Amino acid sequence: MPFFGTLDLAVGLAGAPVMTNLSPDTWKLPSADVLQVSYEVDEPASLAITPSSLHPSIPPYATFSVAHFPESPHGPFNLAFIRLIVRAGIRPRGLLIGAWCDNEAASAALAAGWGYKVSPAEVSFVRNYQAIRGTVTIGGRTALDVGLIDPEPIVGADLELFDNLHLTNVEGQDPVIVQVDPTYVYRSADRGRADLATYEPETLATAGIVPVYRVIAVACSADMELAAPRFVIDPTKPAISGTRRL
């Protein structure tokens, strides 16, 4: 028998954003930089934050990501996000646990249009020849510091950045899990050693993500496009039967 998540849906939805509709305008995000650091995580803790419609990955792991967007409909911004990798049916997806952004207008639009559970913070993205690092600072305190050490060039086709899943409320509708699937035209890509220098789950409200072993870090520069969601999942049913196309 496959495992399913054990999240109390009422608890999960208590802090979820409210989407105003399911058809936001497409965002073009040229020259974006994305860092993704992967760590295996504790299984019981990860099951407790996974909706019952989804399966955990085996072994369970999470990604800690920081992205820099020099251009967007709301100006430049940095975005950090933590995801638990799960399966919707057989397909791997990144279940959003939390996100942080340094642009208030972009944050509000990401929440209303795509269901990003985003909080205000100082977010930085720094790239040099030795490392690529991202940080989240809340109230003057660094709560997240992740990096890719000793980057080595690879081709963008080798990356697995995964589509997102966002548990969210929708105005006038039942709650859903929204699939958010950005597209990428890669300019460059790297991989290297994962480094989680600082992680404060209490400050970030991500206590269900408990890192155990490092896996790998990847990064890319790409022209991105964030289109309207194409699929939603009923959080009370298995994804294989509860997914519908918009």
N, C-alpha and C positions, 0 to 999 in steps of 0.2 A: 504494500500500500504506500502511495506517495505521501510525503509530509505536506501539510498545509500550515500557514501561519495561524497564530493564536491571538492576534491583536483584538482587543475590545474595541469595536468599531466606534462606539460613542466616545471613547477616550481619544482615538485617533482623529476623529472629526472635530473635537473640541477646539483644537488649535489650527484647524485647516482654513485656508483662505476661501473666499466666496468669489467664484467666477461670475462675471456679468453675462457672458454668453460663451458659446463654444465655437465661434467663428471670428477670431481676432484678425486684424490685418497682418499680412506677412511682414516680418522684419528682415531687412538685409543687414548683415553684420560683417563688413569686409575687414580683412587683415586682423582677425581675431587670434589671440594666443590662448591655448588651453593646456593646463597641467592636470594630469590624473594619476594619483598615487593609490595603489591597491594594497590592502592588508586583509589577511584572513581574520575573522572575528569569532567571538564566542557564540556557539550555536543556540543554547537556551535563550540568551538575551536577544538574539536576532529573531528568533521565532516569535517572541512576545511583541515585536514591533512590525510584524508582517501580517497584512490582512489575510483573512481565511480564503480569499479567492486566489491567492498566489502560493507558489512553492518556493522554499528556500533553495539557494544554490548548495551544491555539495562538493567541497566544503563551503561553508558560508564565508563570504568576503564582502568588503565594502570598498568604495572608492572615495577619496578625499580630493576634490577638484577645485582649482582656482583658475578663473578666466579673465582676460583683459579684452575689452571691446572698445577700440578707439572711436568707432562710429556706430550710432544707432538712432532711431527716431527720437530718442530722448537724450541724446548726447553721449559722450564717453562714460563708461562705467566699468567697474570690476565686480565680479560675482564669484563667490565661493559656495560650494554645495557639497553635502555629504549624502551618499546614496548607499543603500544595501542592494547588492545584486541578487535578483530573484528570477523566477521563471513564471511567465504568464502562459500557461499551457507548457509548450516545450521551448519557448523563445526566451532568451536571457534579456532582462531589462533592469534598469536602475531605479529602485524605489526611492524617491526623494524623502530624506529624513529631515533635512533643514538646509536653508540657504541664507546667505548674507550678502548685502549689496551696499555700495557707497553712493548710490544715486537714488534719491527718493522717488522721482518721477518714473524712472525705469523700474524700480521695485513695485510700485503700485500697478503699472501696466503688466508686468510679468505675473503678478498675482491674479489680476482680473481677467487676463486673456489666456493664460496657460496654467493657472493653479499653482504657481510657485509659492511655497511656504517660505517667505523671505523676510528677514529681519535687518534692521539697519546696523552697520558696522563699518569700521575702516578696513578696507581690503586692499592688499598690495600684491603685485605680480612683478617679479624681477628675474631677468634672464641674463646669464653671462656664460663664459666658456666653461666654467667649472660646475655650474649648477643652475637649475631653474627652480625658483622658490615662490610660494604663495603664503600669505599670512592673513589672519582675521584678528582684529583688535577691537575689543568691546570694553568701553569704560576705561580706556587707557591701558588695558591688560591684554597681552597676546594670548588668545584662546586656541588658536590653531596656527601651526607653522609646519608646512609640508614641503618636500622638495624632491627633485630628481637630481641625483648626483652623478657626475661624469657622463654627460649626455653623449650618445652615439647615434649618428644619423641612420634612419631607416626610411622605408617608403610608407606613405600614408595608408596604403591598402592593408598594411600589417596591423593597423590600429584597431582596437575594439573599444569604442567610446560608449556604446550602448544608448538606446532610446530611454527616455525617462518615463516613470509612472508617478503621477501625482494624485494622492487621495485628496479630494476636494468637494466642497459644496458648490452647487450651481443654483443661481437665482431661479425660483419657480420650478425646480426639478429635484428629483432624488439625488443624493450624493453619488459620485462616480469616482472611479480611478481613470484619470485622463492620461493617454499616451502622448508624449511630447517627443517628436522625432526631428531634431535639426538635421540639415544636410551640410556636408562639408566638401569644399574643393580645396585640397591640400596644397600648400606652398612648400612646407617642409615638415619633417617629423623626427622625433628622437625617442630613445628609450634609455633607461639607466637604473641605478639603484634607488629604491624607494627609501625615503627618510621622513619619519613622523617625529619631528623634534619636539613639538608641543601639541598636546591635545587635551583640552579641558571639557569633558562631556557635560559637567554640571553647568558651566557657563554657557555652553552652546545648546543645552537642552537636548542632547543626543545620547542619553545614558544607555540606550539599547545597543549602541555601537561600541563594542569592547574589543579593541585590536589585540591580536594574538601573535601573528607572524607576518613579516613583510613579504610581499609578492613581487611587484615590479612597479616602475613608474614610467609613464609615457607622456609626451607633450607634442603639440603641433602648432603651426601657424596655418590658418585656413580662412578662406572666405566662407562665411556661414550664412545660412538662411533659416529663419524660424517661422514656419508656416502654421496655419491653423491646425489644431488636433484632428486626426483622421479616425481615431478609435477611442472608445471608452469601455470600461469594464464595470460591471455591477459588482461592488465590493462584497456582496453577500453570496455570490455564486462562484464556482470554479471558473477561471478565466476561459477555459476551453469552450464553455457553453454560455458564459455571461458577457462575451465581448461583442460589441456591435460597431459597425462602421457608421461614421457620421455623414 
